[in-house]
Amino acid sequence: MARGFHKMLPQCDGPKLHAFSKRAVDIRFVRLLSDIEQDGQSHVFEVIIDGMRYALKVFKFYDVDSATFSMSEEELKQIPIEIIRFHTDPFYNECRAYGRFIECDVNGKIAVRCHGHIAIPAAKEEELDRRFEVYAWDRPKDDYKLSVSKRQPFRAIVKDLIEDDRPLNEKKLIKMRKDLLKMHKLGVYPQDVRERNYGGGLLLDFSIAITKPHWVFETKSPWWIGTLKNDDMNMLQVIMLESGVKTWQRAVRNREYCMKLRGCPDGKEGKRRNRKYVS
């Protein structure tokens, strides 16, 4: 049986996501949807809950050190460690993005519909390992010293199950662009706009999304902030170009702008921006 956290998460300023259910629910795992070979922040399963089919995104355990090691000393002095955790943990990133969509009444309209977060007992780990050969959870070593019943539960998010595998067309591409621009207006920057993260023309993944309010808007340069939107649109333009669909629609002004490396503020070619703190 899985239980909700019963709280709006994360417990910090800004948008929050509600629990999937206030009561314990039985989850039947059907199949693994995500690519086991890819090194991501989670594993996604098709599940049945109360007779309904959903996609369940079960997150790996998060170590905030993966964010702090790439931050400057000044940033570490200014930003409390808990805020860094709330703003960089992939689970909380999704909670914050979907919390914003829900409060703005666009849940299921510009991204796949989210039904809330849920806790999965640690006892399920053995079943997932055995049935789906999923072993990489990054669980803290000290956790394994505890009895299974006392270990941290998995954190998960329940979403609509999207089974539309039809190829992209012009109508979908136009909507994808409109949806992405709408997200930006709402203060959500997905940062991982790739074809594999879409289903039925809707974006599925917000595990590295940056959602306002966020500490980067207080500490980073205006140029750095400006590239958040550009990065998303550049990645969407790549999807459009690689789709082979003939369309007048463009995510950016021209192909050259899309394909060039991110440059320094003075226009000289430079190294790509370090984004390790959100991975």
N, C-alpha and C positions, 0 to 999 in steps of 0.2 A: 504494500500500500504506500502511496506517495502522499505527502502532506504539503500544504502551502506554507510559506513563511508568514502568512497572515499580515504582512506589512506592505506598505507602498515602498518600493525600492528604486534607487538607493536612498539612504537616510541622509540626504544633503539638500542644499538649495537647488531648485530647478525641477524639471519634469521627473515624474516617478511612474513606475508601472505597478498595477494592482496584481494581487494574487489570482491564480487561475480559479481556485476554489477555496472556500473556508473550511471544507471538510476533507477528510482523507478520501482519496480516489484510487481505484485499481487501474494500473496501466499495463496493457498487454503490448509488448514490443513485437512488431511484425517483421520489419526488415531494416537494414542499414541503408540510408539514402546517400550519405556523404561518401567521398572517396577516401578509403582507409589509407591510401598511399600518400595523401596530401597532409602536410604538417600544418594543421590549422589550430584554432582555439577551441574547437568543439567537435562533437560527433552528432550527426542528425539521423533520426530514426522515424520511420512510419510507425505510429502507435494507435491503439484503440483505447479510448477513455469513455466510459459510460455509453458504449455502443457507437461512438463517433470516431471517425478517422482524423488524425492530425499529424502534423510534422512536429516532432519534439527535438529541440536543439539542446543537447546536454553539454554543458561547458566543462572544460578542463579546469583544474585548480590554478589559481593565479598567484604569482609572486610579484609583489610590487617592485622588487629590486630590478625587474626587467624594464621598468620605466625609469627609475631614479638613476640608473647607471649612466644614462645618456643626457641627464639634465645638468645644467650648470650649477655651481655652488650658490649663485645668487638666487636661482629659482628654488633650490632646496631650502634656502633660508626664508623665502617669502611664502612658500606654499606648504601648508600642513600635510603630513604624510597621508592622513585619511582622505583629504581632498584629492591628492594624487591618485590614490587607490580608486576612489569613486569615479574619477574622470578617465581612468585608463584601463580598468578591468573590463575585458570583453563582455562579460555578463552585464555589468552595470552600463556599459556603452549601449547595449541593446535596450536595456530597461529605459534609459534616458531618451533614446531616439523614439521608441514606441510610446513612451509617456507623452512626449510632445505631440505625436500624431493623434493620440487619443484625445488629449485636451483640446486639440484644434479640429476635431471631428473629421479627420481624414484617414483613420485607421481602415485599412483594406481598400483604400481608394488610390493612394500613390505608392503604396508598398504592400506586400502580402499582409493579410490581417493577422494581428497578434491577439491571443486570448489570455495572456497573463503569464506570470512566472510560477514555478512550482519546485518543491524540494524532492529529490529522489533519494531514498535511503541508501546508505553505503552498501547494504546487503545486496543491492542489485548489481554491484560491480562484478561479482562472480558470474552471474548469468550473462551479462553483456560480453565479458571475456570469452566465455564458453561458446555462446551461440554465434557471436559476430566477430570473434577474434580481435576485439578492440581492447588494447592493453594500455595505451598511452593516455593517462589521465593527469599526470604531473601531481599526484597526491603527495602532500608533505610526508617525508619519511617518518616523522614522529607519529603521524596518524596510524601507521601500520603497527605501532607498538600497542595501540588500544584495541579493545575488543570491537568487533564489527559494529555492534549496536551503539558504540560511543564515538565512532568516526564521523567526520564531517559528511553531511549529505551532499549529493551533487546538486548544483543549481541548474535549472533548465527553464526554457521558455517554450510555450505552446503556440503554434501557428497553424494557419490553414495548410492543408496538404495540397500542393499544386502539382498536378500531373499533366499539365499542358506542355507537351514536348514538340509542338508544331514550330517550324522555323520562323524566324523574325520576318516581318513584312513592314511596309511603309507605315501603316497605321500604328503598329506597335512602337516603331522607332520614334514617331512623332510624339506619342503619349509618353514614352520613356523620357524624352527631353523635357516635356512639360512637367512631368512628375519631379524630375531632378531640380528644376528651377524652383518649383514649389517648396521642396525640402529646404533649399537654401534660404528662401524667404522666411521659413519657419525656424531657421537657425540650426538646421541639421545638415552636416557635411559627411556623407557616407564614407568617402575615401577608399572604397574598394569596389568601384563600378566596373565590373567585368561580366562578360556574358554568362559565365558559369554561376554567377550570383543572381541571375534573373530566372523567373519562372512565370510563364504566361504573360510576359511583359512587365512583371512587377519585381522590384528589387526585394531580395530575400535576406540579405546579410548586412547587419549594422554593428558587427563586433569591433570594428575599429573606427566607428563614427565619432565625430566630434560634435557635441550638441551644446548650444548656449543655454545657460551660462557655463563657461569653461575657463579654467585658469590660463589657457594659452592666449585668450583675448586680453588678458591683463599683463602678460609678460613678453609676448612676441612682438616683433616689429610689424608695422602696417603692411610691408611687402610680404612678409611671411603669411599673415592672415589673408591677404589678397589671393595668394596662390591656392588656398583651400578650395575655393570655387573653381578656379582654373583647372586644378588637378582632376576634379570630378568630371568637368565638361570635356577635358582632353581624353579621359578614359572612355567616355561615352562615344566620342568621335571615332575612336579606334574600333569600337563595336560596330558602328555604322559602316565604316570602311570595309571591315572584314566580313560583314554580313553578305556583301554582294548585292544588296537590295538597291535598286535604282530609285533614288529619291532626291528631291530638291532640298530636303531638310539637312541642316548641318548643326552639330553641337557647338562648333567654334567657327571662326570666320573662314579659315582655310586649312588645307591639309598641312602646310608647312608649319603653321602655328601649333597644330596638334602634335606633330612628330618631333619637333625640336626639343632638345633637353631643356629642363628648367634652368633659367639663367640667373645671374646675379642681378641685383637691383640696377646696376649701371649698364646692363645689356650684354655684358661679356659672358661667354659661356662658362658655367660653373658646375660644381658637383651637385648631385641631387640632394635635396633636403633630407636630413636625418629624421625619420619618423619612427624610430625604434620604440619610443615611449608609448606608442599606441598599439604595438603588435602583441 
